[in-house]
Amino acid sequence: MISTWKAKNDGPQRKRFFVPEAMAHPAKGHIALWQEMFERYTRPGDWVLDPMAGIGTSLVGCLMGRNVVCVELEPHFVEPMRASWEKMQAHGPMLGATMGQAVILRGDARHLPLASADSIITSP
């Protein structure tokens, strides 16, 4: 039997967590999909790397108590990602979670400035 994953439109959450400038990115991951990946494959307190972060949808992991390192090559997406992170912090962590840390870096995924991470999750 094949299982199908369905999620509602994440437009309201995007408006809540992301600045309008972030919406210019052509490939935005669905927030509920990211939440599901964090829930299934990571634990609170883990350090999770997103080596091609785009607008930083993976930062929702911080709201779930994970520590997230976002690396993005394009400078015009890094600044909106930082602004979105500020916006997310204003909403605080998800129920029952402690806010995780975020590290946002401009860089090339082929040359990461990290020694290790507990998990690597990137846009599917």
HELIX and SHEET records of a PDB file:
HELIX    1   1 GLY A   11  PHE A   17  1                                   7    
HELIX    2   2 PRO A   20  ALA A   24  5                                   5    
HELIX    3   3 ILE A   31  TYR A   41  1                                  11    
HELIX    4   4 THR A   57  LEU A   59  5                                   3    
HELIX    5   5 VAL A   60  LEU A   63  1                                   4    
HELIX    6   6 PRO A   75  HIS A   91  1                                  17    
SHEET    1   A 4 ALA A 102  ARG A 106  0                                        
SHEET    2   A 4 ASN A  67  GLU A  72  1                                        
SHEET    3   A 4 TRP A  47  ASP A  50  1                                        
SHEET    4   A 4 SER A 119  ILE A 120  1                                        
END                                                                             
